[in-house]
Amino acid sequence: MYSNALLPARGECYNAVIARSYRQQTLTPSAGRLHPLLLTRTICVTDSEILPAPIPTDEGNAEADLASAPIQQDEQQQSLGHYVWEILQTLILAGLLIIVFRTFLFQNYIVEGSSMIPTLEPAQRLIVSRISYIVGEPERGDVIVFQFPHEPNRDFVKRILGLPGETVAIENGVVFIDGEPIPREEYLDYTSPTSMAPLLLSDDEYFVMGDNRPGSSDSRSWGPLARRYIIGQAYMVYYPFAEFGILEHYTLEPEG
């Protein structure tokens, strides 16, 4: 919108002063000087008159502000959508990392029962390394967590004493591997003077026992443990904090 309040109405006449110049004649025409000459002329406004440049008013600015408002709203909505998408991506990535961590790397476990005293106490929290047996094989002396073969929904924790292909026997509480006794088990507080006839393990079987020999249900009673039931190696105690530490590994190769 523009204002023409200062212009004369169509058909109205007004006087205008027009400046012209003339050259004063001298003996040398090229040396003449220009002198202003003021003339008065009457001008009437008609349809063919050229109007002066329009003057913007505040109404134009208001229209521009209204036009920019939807653009700002769209930008805000896009920014909010981008922020929500970033949060969703972060949550999805965190979920995938947790799945990978628990499936292939580590898992937590709570000790139940007293079959591993004094190495492990009831209610202790363990970190179980699953990757240890993905990149390697269980070894003699490892403390492992596994699914109980007769009830796979229950997890047990024991120590490996016999490896695949070996013959395990027990005489008065001493474990023999292929006819040779293993070294003295320094981690035992409680021994049991039990005996067991020689047992040949297949290519994927392990012989496991609890460190609390009188109070452990293990391979002596329910037989060898198949490889597919092993979850991982008990790596460390992380709770209670006063008992925080990595589990010691003992070398138990037969003497002979």
N, C-alpha and C positions, 0 to 999 in steps of 0.2 A: 504494500500500500504506500502511496506517495501523496504529498500535499502540494497543491498548486495555488495556495491562498494568496501568494504575492504576485501572481500574474494577472494582467488585465483581462476582463471578460472578452469573449469573442465579439468582434464588431466595434469594440471601444478603441478610440484613437488617443495617442499621446505624443508629446513633443520630445524629440531626441536631438542631442547635440552631436554633430558629426565633425570630426577633425580631419582636415585635409592640409596639404602643403603645396606651396608654389615656389618656383625658383626665381629669385630676384635677378633680373637681367643686368648684366654688366657689359663692359666692352669685350670681355672674353667669355662667351657663353659657358664654357666648361668650368669657369671659376665661380659660377653663380652659387648662391647659398639657398638652402631650403628654409622657408618661413612657414610656420603653422597658420592655418586659416580655419576658423571655427564657423560652421554653418548650422543653422537650425532647420530640422525637417520634421514634418508631421508623419507619424507611422500609425497605421490602423492594424489591429490584430485580425487575421483571417485564418481560415482552416489550413492554409499552407504555411503558416508560421511554424518555425522549428521551436519546440519547447525546450527549456533548459534541462540539464541532467537531473533525473529524479533524485529526491532526497529520501533515503530510507528512514522509516519510523520504527518505533519499538515493536509494532505488530509483526514485522518481519523477523525480528530476533526471537520473538515468542514462538513463531512457526518453526524456526530452526531448532530451538530447544526441544519442542515437542517431537520433531522428527528424529533427534538424536537419542531420546529416551528409550525407544524400543531396542536400539542397537546396544545400549549399555546393559539392558536387561538380558539380551541374548548372550552377551559376553559373560555376565555373571553366572547364567545358567550353565554355559559351557565350562567355566572354571570350576563350578561345583561338581559337574559330572566328571570332569577329569580327576578331581580330588577323590571322589567316591571310587572311581576305577583304580586309582593308585592303591587305596586301602584294600580293595578286593584282591588285587594282584599280590600284595604283601601277605594277606591271610592265606591265599592259595599256596604261595611259595612256602610259607611256614608249615602248613599242613603236609606238603610233599616232603619237606626236610625231616619232619617228625617221623613220617612213615618210613623213609629211607633209613633214618637213624636207628629206629627200633627193629627194622627188618634185617638190615645188613651190618650194623655197627655194634650198638650197645643196647642193653635192656636192664631195667632195674628189677630187683628181686628182694622179697622179704623172707628172712630165714624163719621157718616154722619148725618147732620141735628141737630136740637136743641131740640128734644123732651125730652132729659134727662138733660137739664140744671136745676139746677147748678151742679148736681153730675158729669156729663160728658159734656165736651165742644166739639164742632165740630172740626174734624181733630186730636183729640187725638188718640194715639195708645194704644190698650189694649192687655193684655195677658188673653186669655180665657181658663179656666180650663175645659177640657173635662172629665178628670178622676173623677172630683167631682161627676158627675152624672152617672158614671159607677159603682162606689163603693157606691154611696148614691143616695138620691132623692132630687129634688129641694125643697127649704124651702121658707116660706113666708119672704119677705124682700130681697131675692136674686135678684141681677141685672144679667140678663141673655141675651145671644145672641141666636137668633133663626131664622129659616127660616120663612119668611112671608107666612102664609098658602095659600094665594091667588096668590102669586108669589114666589115659593120656591127658585128661583135663587137670591132673594134679602134677605139680612140679616138685622134684626132689633135688637135693644137693648132696653129692658124695665125692669120694676121691678115687681116681683110676689107679688100679694096681696091675691088672692084666690087659695085654694088648692083643689085637687080632692074630690068630694063628698060634698063640702060646698055650701052654698047658699050665693051669693054676691048681695048686694044692695047698692045704693048710694043715700044719701039724703043731698042736698045742699052742695055737695062736700065732705061729710064725708062718708067713706067706712064702711059698716056693713057686718060682717061675721056671718051667722046664727043668725041674729037679734041683734048682739052685735057690737058696734063701735070699730074700731082698735084705738090704741093710736095715739096721735097727731104726724103727720109726720114732724119731725123737719127738714128734708132735703128739704122741699118744699119752694121755693121762690114765686111761682105763683100757686094759687089755682083757682078752677073753681066751681061756685055754681050750678053745674049740678046735676041732679038726674037720677037714673036708677031703674027700677022695679027689684024685686028679680030674680036672675038667678041661677038655680041649675046646678052645674058642674058635669059632669060624672066622672067615675073612672080614666080617663086619661087626664082630662082637667084642665087647669090653667087659672086664670084671671090675666092679666098683664096690667100695666098702665105706662105711662111715667111720670117722675118727673116734667116736664113742662106741667102741666095739661091742660092749655088752648091751647097749641100748639102740642098736641100728638095724633097720630092716634093709637089706641090700642083696647083692648077688649070691650071698651064702644061702639065702632063703628062697628068693624068687628067680634066680638064674642070671645068665649074662644079659648085658644091655646092648641092644642093636644100635648101630651108628645113627640111624634115622631119628632116634628119639633125643639125641643130644642137642641142646639149645645153644650152649656156649660155655666158655670158661669163666668161672668166678674170678674177677680181676681185682676188685678192691672193696673195702668196707667204707661207705661214705656217711653212715649214720649209725649210732650216735657219734657226734663230732669228736668226742674224747677217744673213740676207738678208730678214728679215721686212719686208713693206711692200705697199702698194697699187700695182697696175700703173698706170703713167701712160698716159693716153689722148691720142692725137695727132689733131689736126684735119688731115685730108688732102683737103680740098675742092680740086677742079681749079682751076688758075690760068686766068684769062681773063675 
